[in-house]
Amino acid sequence: MRQCDRWHRRLSLKAADHKCSFYVLVPLLRREAEYLPVQAQLVREGTGRVRRNVYVNLDEQLGQLWEEYELTTEDFLTKIGETYAF
């Protein structure tokens, strides 16, 4: 999921209880704009997104599998299945 999609999803969830009129949307966007410098600083420092170690490890394992060009599609998908089987 792209960063932009996450932002839209978060904004939609915050506005979900409202009909999202102009008077609801403007304060919501203003609060998001105030949060942007903090988020940008966290991203620059590399701490912008907290992920569980299990998913970081899974991503690393999948990246290693992806680099193995000699794998057939069937072998690749089998190894992915084994990886996600924990």
Secondary structure, DSSP 8 states (H G I E B T S, - for coil): --HHHHHHHHHHHHTTTS---HHHHHHHHHHHHHHHHHHHHHHHHT-SS---HHHHHHHHHHHHHHH-TT--HHHHHHHHHHHHT-
